[in-house]
Amino acid sequence: MNKTIQIEDLCFTRDEEGAGWSCETEIKGWNGPQEFCDVVIEIDTEMSDGFSSQPLVADREPTEAQIAAVKYLLENQSQIIQRVLDASLRWVRYFMKNNEDWFDEDETIETVSQLRDSIGALEILVSPQAVDGFAWIGFSTDCEWDDEHGLGIAVWKDTVIDVGHADVAFSTPYGGFDEILPIEEKETRENVLSSLEEQEQQAEAEYLASLPDSVKLVQAICIGDQDEVQRLKQGGAQVNDTPATFPAPIFMAIQSQNPAAVAAMIAEGASLSVKNDEGQTPV
């Protein structure tokens, strides 16, 4: 039997991989001011920051910040959806203006009504990242003006903090198109984005610090940091050590697609006969 949790009147079910929870519900305003549309709200509980090498913890429940974000969305859905639509309209007008050669003269989107005719179903993802007790939420959909990249909007409480392609809805937002968003929300947006950036930098620093010395060694070799190379070698790190969950260091150098880095690894004594999971040698 699938495990469930209750948030307000919604019943969320854990996904099969244990990486999150989802619930089918209705949201007002996406297809029309008074219309309800079916939508799936997903809560990402994998706590993946893009750097962590820790194994997934099964059955992890939503954080208090994620629950608070879902409740806030449900209580303020009309206002939030309107702001998402307004941000989407700003984005498509910006996109079309800067890609005029892609569109015919009559292919213009100037109103929210026209926008609604050019977008698809709404997808909602509640992020593990949070600021001041509220997780940010990603909204994404297909769109006719850019069927390859889609449309994504990141929202913290009722403030749009980023807008752009669909990856905005599931990657740490950085406010790449701040100039097209409301100026009156700029301070709030900058504070939230700054906090998320700090979290990302801290996660990256913790991840790098947790790496095995042999992995740190190959990184130092690849970027030419000779002082770090010598420090790690003096500490016992070797270029042929293969830690768990990582390929042999020479393969990491190859993945960098930097011939100089590969040559440096070979000069340090990296084996050319070691094999990867597919039975391939570096050669």
C-alpha positions in Angstrom: 0.0 0.0 0.0 1.3 3.5 -0.9 2.1 5.7 2.0 0.1 9.0 2.2 0.2 12.2 4.1 -2.4 14.9 4.5 -1.8 18.6 3.8 -5.0 20.6 4.4 -7.6 18.8 2.3 -5.1 17.2 -0.1 -3.8 13.7 0.2 -0.3 13.3 -1.0 1.1 9.9 -2.1 4.7 8.9 -1.9 6.2 8.1 -5.3 7.6 4.6 -6.0 11.3 5.7 -5.7 10.7 7.5 -2.4 12.0 10.8 -3.8 8.8 12.8 -3.3 5.1 13.1 -2.9 2.3 14.0 -5.3 -1.3 14.9 -5.3 -3.9 15.5 -8.0 -6.1 18.5 -7.4 -7.6 21.6 -9.0 -6.2 25.1 -9.4 -8.2 28.1 -10.2 -7.3 30.7 -12.9 -4.9 28.9 -15.2 -7.3 28.3 -18.0 -9.6 31.3 -17.3 -10.3 33.7 -14.4 -13.1 31.5 -13.0 -12.1 28.1 -14.4 -10.5 25.2 -12.5 -8.0 23.0 -14.1 -6.6 19.6 -13.0 -3.0 19.7 -11.8 -0.5 17.5 -10.0 1.4 19.1 -7.2 4.7 17.3 -6.6 6.8 17.8 -3.4 10.5 17.0 -4.0 11.9 15.5 -0.8 15.1 14.0 -2.2 16.9 17.0 -0.8 19.1 17.0 -3.9 21.2 20.2 -4.1 23.0 19.1 -7.2 26.2 18.3 -5.2 25.3 15.8 -2.5 26.6 12.3 -3.0 24.6 10.9 -0.1 22.2 8.1 -0.9 18.5 8.9 -1.2 16.7 8.5 2.1 13.5 6.6 1.4 10.2 7.8 2.9 11.5 11.2 3.7 8.5 13.4 4.5 8.0 17.0 3.4 9.7 19.6 5.4 7.7 22.2 7.4 8.8 24.8 4.8 7.4 22.7 2.0 4.1 22.1 3.9 3.9 25.9 4.6 4.5 26.6 0.9 1.7 24.2 -0.2 -0.7 25.7 2.3 0.2 29.2 1.2 -0.4 28.2 -2.5 -3.8 26.7 -1.7 -4.9 29.8 0.3 -3.6 32.3 -2.3 -3.9 30.4 -5.5 -5.8 33.0 -7.5 -3.3 35.7 -6.7 -0.3 33.4 -7.3 -1.6 32.0 -10.6 -2.3 35.6 -11.8 1.2 36.6 -11.0 2.6 33.5 -12.7 0.5 34.4 -15.8 1.7 38.0 -15.7 5.3 36.9 -15.5 4.7 34.4 -18.4 3.3 37.2 -20.5 6.3 39.4 -19.8 8.6 36.6 -20.7 6.9 35.7 -24.0 6.8 39.3 -25.1 10.5 39.6 -24.2 11.3 36.3 -26.0 9.5 37.3 -29.2 11.0 40.7 -29.2 14.5 39.3 -29.0 13.8 36.5 -31.5 11.8 38.4 -34.2 13.2 36.3 -37.0 11.5 33.2 -35.6 8.0 34.6 -35.8 5.6 36.0 -38.4 4.2 39.5 -37.9 0.8 38.2 -36.9 2.3 35.9 -34.2 2.0 38.2 -31.3 0.9 37.6 -27.7 -0.2 40.8 -26.0 -2.8 39.6 -23.5 -3.2 36.9 -20.8 -6.1 35.6 -22.9 -3.8 35.1 -25.9 -1.2 33.6 -23.6 -3.6 31.0 -22.3 -4.3 29.9 -25.9 -0.5 29.3 -26.3 0.4 27.3 -23.2 -0.3 23.7 -22.1 -1.2 22.0 -18.8 0.3 23.3 -15.6 2.9 21.3 -13.6 3.8 22.3 -10.0 6.9 21.3 -8.1 7.7 22.2 -4.5 11.4 22.6 -4.0 13.4 21.3 -1.0 15.1 24.7 -0.8 13.5 27.3 1.5 13.8 30.9 2.7 12.3 32.2 6.0 10.2 29.1 6.5 8.7 28.8 3.0 10.0 26.6 0.1 9.9 28.1 -3.3 7.6 26.5 -5.9 8.3 25.9 -9.6 5.5 26.2 -12.2 6.1 24.8 -15.7 4.2 24.2 -18.9 4.7 23.6 -22.6 4.3 26.7 -24.9 3.8 27.2 -28.6 6.4 29.9 -29.0 9.3 27.6 -27.8 8.2 24.0 -27.9 11.8 22.8 -27.2 12.5 24.7 -24.0 9.0 25.3 -22.6 8.2 27.8 -19.9 9.2 27.9 -16.2 8.4 30.3 -13.4 9.8 30.2 -9.8 7.7 31.6 -7.0 8.4 32.3 -3.4 5.1 32.8 -1.5 3.4 35.2 -3.9 6.5 36.8 -5.4 7.8 35.6 -8.8 11.6 35.3 -8.3 12.5 34.0 -11.8 11.1 33.3 -15.2 12.4 31.7 -18.3 12.7 28.2 -19.9 11.2 25.2 -18.1 14.3 24.4 -16.2 13.6 27.5 -14.0 10.9 25.5 -12.3 13.3 22.8 -11.0 16.8 24.4 -10.8 17.9 26.8 -8.2 16.7 30.2 -9.5 19.2 33.0 -10.0 17.0 35.8 -11.5 18.5 35.8 -15.0 15.6 38.0 -16.3 15.0 40.2 -13.4 14.6 43.3 -15.6 11.3 42.0 -17.0 9.7 41.3 -13.6 7.9 43.9 -11.4 10.2 46.5 -9.9 8.1 46.8 -6.8 9.0 43.2 -5.9 12.7 43.7 -6.6 13.9 43.9 -3.0 12.0 40.7 -1.9 13.2 38.9 -5.1 16.8 39.9 -4.5 16.7 38.8 -0.8 15.3 35.4 -1.7 17.7 34.8 -4.6 20.6 35.9 -2.4 19.6 33.4 0.2 19.2 30.6 -2.3 22.6 31.4 -3.8 24.3 31.2 -0.4 22.6 27.8 0.2 23.9 26.6 -3.2 27.4 27.8 -2.4 27.4 26.2 1.0 26.2 22.9 -0.4 28.9 23.0 -3.1 31.6 23.7 -0.5 30.4 20.9 1.8 30.3 18.5 -1.2 33.8 19.4 -2.3 35.1 19.0 1.2 33.5 15.5 1.4 35.2 14.2 -1.7 37.8 11.4 -1.4 41.4 12.7 -1.7 42.0 10.8 -4.9 39.0 12.7 -6.5 40.4 16.0 -5.1 43.7 15.1 -6.6 42.4 14.6 -10.1 40.5 17.9 -9.8 43.7 19.7 -8.8 45.6 18.1 -11.7 42.9 19.0 -14.2 42.9 22.7 -13.2 46.7 22.8 -12.8 46.8 23.6 -9.1 50.3 22.3 -8.4 50.3 23.4 -4.7 47.1 21.4 -4.1 48.5 18.4 -6.1 51.6 18.3 -3.9 49.7 18.7 -0.7 47.3 15.8 -1.5 50.2 13.6 -2.7 52.1 14.2 0.5 48.9 13.2 2.3 48.9 9.9 0.6 46.5 10.5 -2.3 47.2 8.5 -5.5 46.0 8.9 -9.0 45.0 5.2 -9.3 42.9 5.0 -6.2 39.3 4.3 -7.2 36.8 5.3 -4.4 33.3 3.9 -4.1 30.6 5.6 -6.3 33.3 7.2 -8.5 35.0 6.0 -11.7 38.8 5.7 -11.8 40.3 9.2 -11.7 41.7 8.9 -15.3 38.1 8.6 -16.5 37.2 11.8 -14.7 39.9 13.6 -16.5 38.7 12.2 -19.8 35.2 13.4 -19.0 36.6 16.9 -18.6 37.3 16.8 -22.4 40.6 18.6 -21.7 43.6 16.8 -23.4 46.1 18.7 -21.2 44.3 17.4 -18.1 44.5 13.8 -19.4 48.2 14.2 -20.3 48.8 15.6 -16.8 47.1 12.5 -15.3 49.2 10.2 -17.4 52.3 12.1 -16.4 51.4 11.5 -12.8 51.2 7.8 -13.4 47.5 7.2 -14.0 46.9 3.6 -15.3 45.8 3.2 -18.9 44.7 -0.4 -18.4 42.0 0.2 -15.7 38.5 -0.4 -16.9 35.2 1.3 -16.3 31.8 -0.2 -15.6 31.4 -0.9 -19.3 34.7 -2.7 -19.6 36.3 0.2 -21.5 39.9 1.3 -20.9 41.0 4.9 -21.0 42.5 4.3 -24.5 
